[in-house]
Amino acid sequence: MSEGSADALVLSEVDAFYGDSHVLHGVSLRLGEGRLLGLLGRNGAGKSTSMNVTVGLLPPRRGTVTVFGRTVGGRAPEVIAAHGVALVPQGRRVFRSLTVRENLAVAARRPRDGGPAPWTLDTVCTLFPRLKERQKQMAGLLSGGEQQMLAIGRALMSNPRVLLMDEPSEGLAPQIVAEVMATIRRLKAQGLSIVLVEQNAKLVFDVADDIVILNSGRVVVDAPAATLQADNVDLRQHLGIY
């Protein structure tokens, strides 16, 4: 992360548990304002758990979570959302029995500063024309790619300052993955601060400013993406790729 940039999101020395199972061990990461952080690791490394802690679905046992300098760790999900954090969850999880329009409308939130909302039904439908075409259709009848677009659009309707995306390419055809990644680039270009959780390291390196790799709930790599590529660092042992 470049010097002098503001921190949109900071996890500091976070420990997290599911029951008696210790999942995150002193995890620290920083997302710079307007930057994209790629969070990588093999299955079970702690990526989704880190996202769940950030949005308040799992309270940290130790450590802090701050959003633009405000401590939010352990707060209720709706309080953290009000601070400008939105999650595009793994598996999309759209409201299948609601229409596309209803899925979007139910998530609408004014920006925290009370200013004009950059994301409305109209602007989301401009970003995803297919959602406009299908806005009266039940979300459960959409294709996987359309449901992913709806999940992203629903998160944007809360007008977040920090967008967390958990495995957005999962289960999608290559052409749809390319569309999703192009959307992520556009959102980043508009100044949104993004954490991208992915199994596909190549996708992440194509868009990320910074890379954090988790292994067994610990940070094992934390560096600018360009540095890792320039140094030709072998990451296969951390990612389970051989």
C-alpha angles and dihedrals in degrees: 000000000000118000117260096022117132120248113243092182133010129184110190124192092328120184117187134180138195100209105307093341112107103215106164120043114195095320115187126179138154130211113198119218110271092008134115119231117198112212111199138175142123122277111299094019093123103260098128091039089057089053092047090052091049095053095041100253089119122029116225114245089210137003134040139276119202131183114201088338097312118117111236103156111131094010121129117276093246091053091051090046089053088057088061106267121134131178129210096202128220109263091027095251097205119175096263097193093052126078121252090255092050091049089056097041094051090060097048115130132167117241114271093244092055093241126133115304111245090195119060134143088273097050093044090050089049089054091046109029091180090064089055090053091050101035093122093047123101109258091228089065095057123104119254091260093049090049089053090052089049091050090052092045092049090053091049091052088071087062094231129191091203120042120194116197118192113200096324093174095053114130095355129129115253094252091053091046088055090052092050092049091049088053091051090052091052092050091049090049088055090059101259115150108231139190110198116197111195143157090208105080094187092059090051096047089052092063110017128105093191134023131210119182122197124202120182091343096309132105108247099165128031115165145117110283091233091056093052091049094045091049090045090227113194105232098170096104090057096044100043092243116139 
